Amino acid sequence: MIELNANYREAMAHQIYSAIGFLVVPFSILALWRGQLLLAIPPLATALLCAINVIYFRKSQRLPVERLFISVLYIVDVVIVIHELGTVGAFWAFPTLLALYWVHARRTAVYLVGIFYVSVCAAGYFALDPETSLRFAVTLLMTATFFNIASGMFEKQYEDLERLTVTDHLTGAFNRRFMDSKIDELIERNKRNGGTASLIALDIDHFKRINDDHGHSVGDRILVDLVILIRDRVRVLDSVCRSGGEEFLIILPDTSEQMAKALGEELRLSIGSSPLLKDSQVTVSCGVSGLIPGDDRDSWLHRCDQALYCAKRSGRNTVAVPAPAFFNDVVAKA
């Protein structure tokens, strides 16, 4: 299941933190001017952390201060405000609920809202009269329930939209857009932290002949079944992408070229022995390439395509890797 990714959540948090700085700081300064240090200093400290995140996010698209830490501080701030100001302070509880659901994934938000609800209701019990305290608790509970339902609907719609934008509609494999971004991500990770990664370009042999002899509906079914077969034999962290008509690319983080070659051989043999087509064998050719320091997306994909081309020229139903120099081919034949 595709969930709201961390970058998207951090962008949403950036919006909330900007609002906190704009709205909370004036009230904190006013409280400071009045000598109400308990009402001024904690919110100012929270706003300062929010400001750090806003500035840093605009430069690097990252939040240096943990979102959970800021949320806990903000919950403490609201409890203090309710305790000190009573009914007037209770108004701050409602935008806080929205902020928690906006900044955090729904499951995390539910836990935080539960802690928040108990804390502010306890503060309200001592700071408000009994009737107001009860009305406040009921109203806050209703608001939290509505926000929780809305958050669930939003995340479901986001998942559906994200799935449509990164997957191939026929096979369910990831599409070219996702493939390019994932390759770029691995290259950037390699630049920062080193490590290994490999690609396997996999192409169905004589696929045009299959379509001509059996029809495109049979060809489509083979593509779907092939993706299912591949996914059953790769790790969860690996990505199966449809890069062309009958060509797929398997992205393998933390995998050396030799390990990828062994996986390519395993896939080739498994596919060749599978009943993808009645009374006929379906075979694949594979080109394998490991990531080399200094690679960009084009050079890495080009080397992998050269290895696939070598496998095709060597009789198909083979796995090929490029040699270190001049991309001479090392072919593992059936």
KEDREN-280202 format. One record per residue (C-alpha): residue number from 1; chain; x, y, z; residue in three letters. Coordinates in steps of 0.02 Angstrom, whole numbers, plus 32768, in hexadecimal, padded with zeros to 4 digits. Example, Ala and Ser with C-alpha at 12.3 -4.5 7.8 and 13.67 -1.06 7.14 Angstrom:
BEGIN
PT seq mol    x    y    z type
PT   1   A 8267 7F1F 8186  ala
PT   2   A 82AC 7FCB 8165  ser
end
This chain:
BEGIN
PT seq mol    x    y    z type
PT   1   A 8000 8000 8000  met
PT   2   A 803F 80AD 7FD2  ile
PT   3   A 803A 8129 8060  glu
PT   4   A 805B 81E2 8070  leu
PT   5   A 8117 81EB 805D  asn
PT   6   A 8189 8244 80D6  ala
PT   7   A 81AF 82D5 8061  asn
PT   8   A 80F5 82F8 804A  tyr
PT   9   A 80D5 82F3 8105  arg
PT  10   A 8168 8368 8124  glu
PT  11   A 8121 83E1 80A4  ala
PT  12   A 807B 83DD 8100  met
PT  13   A 80D6 83F8 81A6  ala
PT  14   A 812F 848D 815A  his
PT  15   A 8086 84DF 813A  gln
PT  16   A 804C 84C4 81ED  ile
PT  17   A 80F0 8500 8237  tyr
PT  18   A 80E6 859E 81CF  ser
PT  19   A 8036 85BE 8212  ala
PT  20   A 806E 859E 82C5  ile
PT  21   A 80F9 861E 82B5  gly
PT  22   A 8083 869E 826A  phe
PT  23   A 7FF4 8686 82E6  leu
PT  24   A 8043 864D 8389  val
PT  25   A 80D6 86C5 8396  val
PT  26   A 806C 8765 83A6  pro
PT  27   A 8009 871A 8437  phe
PT  28   A 80AA 86E0 848A  ser
PT  29   A 80F7 878D 847A  ile
PT  30   A 805B 87DA 84C4  leu
PT  31   A 8062 8761 8557  ala
PT  32   A 811B 8789 856D  leu
PT  33   A 80F6 8843 856F  trp
PT  34   A 8073 8824 85F6  arg
PT  35   A 80F0 87C1 865D  gly
PT  36   A 8094 871B 8644  gln
PT  37   A 8132 86B4 862E  leu
PT  38   A 80DB 860B 8637  leu
PT  39   A 806A 863D 85A6  leu
PT  40   A 80F8 868B 8543  ala
PT  41   A 8195 8622 854E  ile
PT  42   A 8157 8570 8523  pro
PT  43   A 80F7 85A8 8486  pro
PT  44   A 818B 8615 8451  leu
PT  45   A 8200 8580 8461  ala
PT  46   A 818B 8515 83F8  thr
PT  47   A 817A 85A1 8377  ala
PT  48   A 8239 85AE 836F  leu
PT  49   A 8248 84F5 8346  leu
PT  50   A 81C0 8509 82C3  cys
PT  51   A 821F 859D 8278  ala
PT  52   A 82BE 8534 826F  ile
PT  53   A 825F 84AE 8211  asn
PT  54   A 820F 852D 819A  val
PT  55   A 82B6 857E 816E  ile
PT  56   A 8311 84D9 815B  tyr
PT  57   A 8284 848D 80F4  phe
PT  58   A 8288 851C 8077  arg
PT  59   A 8342 84FE 805C  lys
PT  60   A 834C 8440 805C  ser
PT  61   A 8299 83FB 805E  gln
PT  62   A 82BE 83A8 8106  arg
PT  63   A 8287 83C9 81BA  leu
PT  64   A 8319 83C0 8235  pro
PT  65   A 82AB 83C1 82D2  val
PT  66   A 8243 8324 82E5  glu
PT  67   A 8189 8342 82C4  arg
PT  68   A 8155 82D3 8356  leu
PT  69   A 81BF 8339 83CE  phe
PT  70   A 8170 83DD 8396  ile
PT  71   A 80C1 8393 83A3  ser
PT  72   A 80DE 8359 8456  val
PT  73   A 811E 8406 8484  leu
PT  74   A 8087 8456 8433  tyr
PT  75   A 8012 83E4 8495  ile
PT  76   A 8068 841B 8536  val
PT  77   A 8055 84D1 8500  asp
PT  78   A 7F99 84BE 84E7  val
PT  79   A 7F84 8468 8590  val
PT  80   A 7FE0 84FA 85E3  ile
PT  81   A 7F75 857A 8587  val
PT  82   A 7ED3 8525 85BC  ile
PT  83   A 7F0F 8519 866E  his
PT  84   A 7F3E 85D1 8673  glu
PT  85   A 7EB4 8620 860A  leu
PT  86   A 7E21 85AA 8620  gly
PT  87   A 7D99 85B9 859C  thr
PT  88   A 7DFD 8630 852E  val
PT  89   A 7E8F 85B6 852C  gly
PT  90   A 7E1E 8524 84FE  ala
PT  91   A 7E05 856E 8450  phe
PT  92   A 7EB9 853E 8425  trp
PT  93   A 7E8D 8485 8434  ala
PT  94   A 7E2B 847F 8391  phe
PT  95   A 7EB0 84BD 8315  pro
PT  96   A 7F2A 844C 836F  thr
PT  97   A 7EC2 83B4 833D  leu
PT  98   A 7ECC 83E8 8287  leu
PT  99   A 7F87 8404 8295  ala
PT 100   A 7FA5 8356 82DD  leu
PT 101   A 7F47 8301 824F  tyr
PT 102   A 7F98 8371 81CD  trp
PT 103   A 804B 8355 8208  val
PT 104   A 8049 829B 8234  his
PT 105   A 8012 81FA 81E2  ala
PT 106   A 7F65 81CA 821A  arg
PT 107   A 7F9B 813D 828F  arg
PT 108   A 8019 81AD 82E8  thr
PT 109   A 7F9B 823B 82EE  ala
PT 110   A 7F18 81CC 8341  val
PT 111   A 7F90 81A3 83CF  tyr
PT 112   A 7FC3 8259 83E3  leu
PT 113   A 7F0F 8294 83E0  val
PT 114   A 7EE3 8214 8465  gly
PT 115   A 7F6D 8257 84D6  ile
PT 116   A 7F3C 8309 84AA  phe
PT 117   A 7E84 82EB 84CF  tyr
PT 118   A 7EA4 82A1 857B  val
PT 119   A 7F1F 832B 85A7  ser
PT 120   A 7EB5 83C1 8574  val
PT 121   A 7E15 8377 85BE  cys
PT 122   A 7E71 8360 8662  ala
PT 123   A 7EAD 8414 8658  ala
PT 124   A 7DFC 844C 862E  gly
PT 125   A 7DB5 83ED 86C2  tyr
PT 126   A 7E1B 8459 8739  phe
PT 127   A 7E15 84FD 86D7  ala
PT 128   A 7D5F 8501 869C  leu
PT 129   A 7CB9 84F5 86F4  asp
PT 130   A 7C6B 8446 86EF  pro
PT 131   A 7BEC 8469 8665  glu
PT 132   A 7C6A 84C1 85F5  thr
PT 133   A 7CE9 8438 8614  ser
PT 134   A 7C6C 83B3 85DE  leu
PT 135   A 7C38 8413 8543  arg
PT 136   A 7CEE 8430 8517  phe
PT 137   A 7D17 8376 8528  ala
PT 138   A 7C83 833F 84BD  val
PT 139   A 7CA2 83C2 8436  thr
PT 140   A 7D5B 8399 842E  leu
PT 141   A 7D33 82DF 841F  leu
PT 142   A 7CBA 8300 8390  met
PT 143   A 7D3C 836C 8338  thr
PT 144   A 7DC1 82E7 834D  ala
PT 145   A 7D4C 8263 8307  thr
PT 146   A 7D22 82CC 826E  phe
PT 147   A 7DDA 82F4 824E  phe
PT 148   A 7E05 823B 825D  asn
PT 149   A 7D81 820B 81DC  ile
PT 150   A 7DB9 8297 8167  ala
PT 151   A 7E6F 8265 817A  ser
PT 152   A 7E47 81B0 814D  gly
PT 153   A 7DE9 81E7 80B1  met
PT 154   A 7E76 825C 807F  phe
PT 155   A 7EFD 81D6 8092  glu
PT 156   A 7E94 8159 802F  lys
PT 157   A 7E7C 81D4 7FA1  gln
PT 158   A 7F35 81FE 7FA3  tyr
PT 159   A 7F63 8146 7F9C  glu
PT 160   A 7EF0 812B 7F07  asp
PT 161   A 7F35 81C2 7EAC  leu
PT 162   A 7FE9 8195 7ED0  glu
PT 163   A 7FCC 80E3 7E97  arg
PT 164   A 7F86 8122 7DF2  leu
PT 165   A 801A 8195 7DD5  thr
PT 166   A 80A5 8117 7DF8  val
PT 167   A 8061 8072 7DB9  thr
PT 168   A 8043 8026 7D0F  asp
PT 169   A 7F88 8010 7CF6  his
PT 170   A 7F97 7F64 7CA4  leu
PT 171   A 8018 7F06 7D0A  thr
PT 172   A 8017 7F62 7DAF  gly
PT 173   A 80D4 7F76 7DA3  ala
PT 174   A 811E 8020 7DC5  phe
PT 175   A 8123 8093 7D2F  asn
PT 176   A 81B0 80F6 7CDE  arg
PT 177   A 8191 818E 7D4A  arg
PT 178   A 81AB 812B 7DE9  phe
PT 179   A 823E 80CE 7D9C  met
PT 180   A 829D 816E 7D73  asp
PT 181   A 8280 81B9 7E20  ser
PT 182   A 82B6 8117 7E77  lys
PT 183   A 8355 810C 7E11  ile
PT 184   A 837E 81C2 7E39  asp
PT 185   A 835E 819F 7EF1  glu
PT 186   A 83D8 810C 7EF2  leu
PT 187   A 845C 8173 7E98  ile
PT 188   A 844D 81FF 7F17  glu
PT 189   A 8455 8183 7FA7  arg
PT 190   A 84F1 8137 7F5C  asn
PT 191   A 8542 81E4 7F51  lys
PT 192   A 851D 8207 8009  arg
PT 193   A 8534 815E 805B  asn
PT 194   A 8584 80E9 7FDD  gly
PT 195   A 853D 803A 7FD3  gly
PT 196   A 8508 7FD1 7F40  thr
PT 197   A 8472 7FC5 7ECC  ala
PT 198   A 844D 7F6C 7E2A  ser
PT 199   A 83D1 7F67 7D9B  leu
PT 200   A 838C 7ED5 7D39  ile
PT 201   A 8340 7EFC 7C8F  ala
PT 202   A 82CE 7E6C 7C61  leu
PT 203   A 8281 7E56 7BB4  asp
PT 204   A 820A 7DCE 7B77  ile
PT 205   A 8255 7D71 7AE2  asp
PT 206   A 81F1 7D75 7A3F  his
PT 207   A 815F 7DCF 7A90  phe
PT 208   A 8122 7E13 79E9  lys
PT 209   A 8113 7D61 79A9  arg
PT 210   A 80AC 7D33 7A43  ile
PT 211   A 8035 7DC3 7A20  asn
PT 212   A 802A 7D96 7968  asp
PT 213   A 800B 7CDD 7987  asp
PT 214   A 7F9A 7CE6 7A21  his
PT 215   A 7F50 7D95 7A23  gly
PT 216   A 7F70 7E2F 7A8C  his
PT 217   A 7EFD 7DF6 7B18  ser
PT 218   A 7F6D 7D5F 7B35  val
PT 219   A 8006 7DD0 7B2D  gly
PT 220   A 7FBA 7E43 7BB0  asp
PT 221   A 7F95 7DB1 7C22  arg
PT 222   A 8049 7D76 7C13  ile
PT 223   A 8087 7E23 7C46  leu
PT 224   A 8016 7E23 7CDF  val
PT 225   A 8048 7D72 7D12  asp
PT 226   A 8100 7D99 7CF6  leu
PT 227   A 80FA 7E2C 7D6E  val
PT 228   A 80A6 7DBE 7DF2  ile
PT 229   A 812C 7D3A 7DDB  leu
PT 230   A 81BA 7DB8 7DEA  ile
PT 231   A 8171 7E09 7E85  arg
PT 232   A 8164 7D60 7ED9  asp
PT 233   A 8221 7D4B 7EC5  arg
PT 234   A 8264 7DF6 7EF5  val
PT 235   A 826C 7E51 7F9A  arg
PT 236   A 81EE 7ECF 7FD9  val
PT 237   A 826F 7F5A 7FC9  leu
PT 238   A 828E 7F2F 7F10  asp
PT 239   A 8228 7F89 7E8B  ser
PT 240   A 81E0 7F36 7DEF  val
PT 241   A 81C3 7FB9 7D68  cys
PT 242   A 817C 7FAE 7CB9  arg
PT 243   A 81F6 8011 7C4F  ser
PT 244   A 81AD 7FE7 7BA4  gly
PT 245   A 8131 7F77 7B4B  gly
PT 246   A 8177 7ECD 7B7E  glu
PT 247   A 820F 7F0D 7BDA  glu
PT 248   A 821F 7F1E 7C95  phe
PT 249   A 82A2 7F65 7D09  leu
PT 250   A 82C0 7F1F 7DB7  ile
PT 251   A 8312 7F9C 7E2D  ile
PT 252   A 8378 7F47 7EB6  leu
PT 253   A 83B9 7FB2 7F46  pro
PT 254   A 844B 7F6D 7FAD  asp
PT 255   A 846F 7EEA 7F28  thr
PT 256   A 8515 7ECB 7ED2  ser
PT 257   A 8520 7EA7 7E18  glu
PT 258   A 854B 7DF1 7E39  gln
PT 259   A 84B6 7DDD 7EAD  met
PT 260   A 8447 7E2E 7E29  ala
PT 261   A 848C 7DB9 7DA5  lys
PT 262   A 8462 7D23 7E12  ala
PT 263   A 83B1 7D67 7E29  leu
PT 264   A 83A4 7D81 7D6D  gly
PT 265   A 83D2 7CCB 7D52  glu
PT 266   A 8353 7C94 7DD2  glu
PT 267   A 82CB 7CFB 7D7E  leu
PT 268   A 82FB 7CBE 7CD1  arg
PT 269   A 82F0 7C08 7D04  leu
PT 270   A 824F 7C22 7D67  ser
PT 271   A 81F9 7C7D 7CD8  ile
PT 272   A 8233 7BFE 7C59  gly
PT 273   A 81E6 7B70 7CBE  ser
PT 274   A 8143 7BCA 7CE4  ser
PT 275   A 80A3 7BA9 7C81  pro
PT 276   A 808E 7C5C 7C48  leu
PT 277   A 8057 7C21 7B9C  leu
PT 278   A 7FFB 7B7E 7B7E  lys
PT 279   A 805F 7AFD 7B1A  asp
PT 280   A 80EE 7B77 7B01  ser
PT 281   A 8181 7BB9 7B64  gln
PT 282   A 8195 7C71 7B8C  val
PT 283   A 824A 7CA7 7BA7  thr
PT 284   A 829D 7D49 7BD8  val
PT 285   A 8344 7D9C 7BBE  ser
PT 286   A 8394 7E01 7C49  cys
PT 287   A 8416 7E8A 7C50  gly
PT 288   A 8464 7EB0 7CF8  val
PT 289   A 84C7 7F48 7D30  ser
PT 290   A 8506 7F80 7DD9  gly
PT 291   A 8512 8036 7E0C  leu
PT 292   A 85BE 8082 7DF3  ile
PT 293   A 85F6 8120 7E50  pro
PT 294   A 85DF 81B4 7DDC  gly
PT 295   A 854A 8167 7D83  asp
PT 296   A 84B3 81CF 7D58  asp
PT 297   A 840D 8185 7D26  arg
PT 298   A 8433 8184 7C6C  asp
PT 299   A 84DD 8130 7C7B  ser
PT 300   A 849D 80AA 7CF1  trp
PT 301   A 8406 8082 7C84  leu
PT 302   A 8471 8086 7BE7  his
PT 303   A 84E9 8005 7C2F  arg
PT 304   A 8456 7F98 7C61  cys
PT 305   A 8409 7FA8 7BB2  asp
PT 306   A 84B0 7F78 7B65  gln
PT 307   A 84B3 7EDB 7BCF  ala
PT 308   A 8401 7EB1 7B9A  leu
PT 309   A 8430 7ECD 7AE4  tyr
PT 310   A 84C1 7E56 7AFC  cys
PT 311   A 844C 7DD2 7B44  ala
PT 312   A 83D9 7DE5 7AAE  lys
PT 313   A 8469 7DD6 7A31  arg
PT 314   A 84AC 7D3D 7A8C  ser
PT 315   A 8412 7CD6 7A63  gly
PT 316   A 8394 7D15 7AE4  arg
PT 317   A 835F 7CBA 7B82  asn
PT 318   A 8401 7CF3 7BD3  thr
PT 319   A 8441 7D69 7C59  val
PT 320   A 84CB 7DE4 7C2B  ala
PT 321   A 8533 7E60 7C8D  val
PT 322   A 85A4 7EE9 7C46  pro
PT 323   A 865F 7ED4 7C5D  ala
PT 324   A 86B9 7F62 7CB9  pro
PT 325   A 870F 7F9D 7C1B  ala
PT 326   A 86B9 7FC4 7B76  phe
PT 327   A 861D 7F69 7BB2  phe
PT 328   A 8659 7EC2 7B71  asn
PT 329   A 85D6 7E41 7B99  asp
PT 330   A 85E0 7DB4 7C15  val
PT 331   A 8550 7D40 7BEB  val
PT 332   A 8508 7CB5 7C58  ala
PT 333   A 84B8 7C3E 7BDB  lys
PT 334   A 842D 7BC5 7BFE  ala
end
